[in-house]
Amino acid sequence: SITKERTEVILQGTSSLDPKDPAAVWEEFEFKCKPGDLRRRPCLISPYHYRLDWLMWFAAFQTYEQNEWIIHLAGKLLAQEEETLSLLATNPFAGRDPP
């Protein structure tokens, strides 16, 4: 069955020295086929799924303790690992210091 509402995990980073500062600008890491920017046309690759995007969908139904791989993914994004970044549609920190 499919739910009527879709909860999403969103990964964001900031270049702000104080992430708790209300003026801090948070930028989203966009995935290739996971819902995100409403102005972007939906991805259609039926009958297949991008694995990471698909896992992110199911991670939203549980806690991060039940999906420890999300912590490792966040660490790889913070380290700006090229192999990990290649799984994403956009890196808002490309050409800049990591978040």
Secondary structure by P-SEA (a helix, b strand, c coil): ccccbbbbbbbbbbcccccccccbbbbbbccccccccccccccccccccaaaaaaaaaaaaccccccaaaaaaaaaaaaccaaaaaacccccccccccc
